[in-house]
Amino acid sequence: MEDDANTSFNKFLNIYLKTFHCCFTKKHTTCQAISKPGLTKGIQTSCNLKRELYLKVRDNNEMEHKLYYKQYCKTIAKVIKEAEKTVL
């Protein structure tokens, strides 16, 4: 009886997975490098740090972290604007 249930389930699962993979094929995408003038290695590093800070703030409700994140965002925004001005 137990073997019969396992066999039936395996048949069902195989049919289900075949149907699923036919209907929802995996889409392959490629990432293209963003080439913006003025986007220096330092700004990229700062943006990565900003992302890490955002993830910490999102998971944690401490006001001190939120204030630091907001201040960091303002600073990066100013730096990026200045970099764009110098390139143009």
Secondary structure, 3 states (H helix, E strand, C coil): CHHHHHHHHHHHHHHHHHHHHHHCCCCCCCCCCCCCCCCCHHHHHHHHHHHHHHHHHHHCCCHHHHHHHHHHHHHHHHHHHHHHHHHC
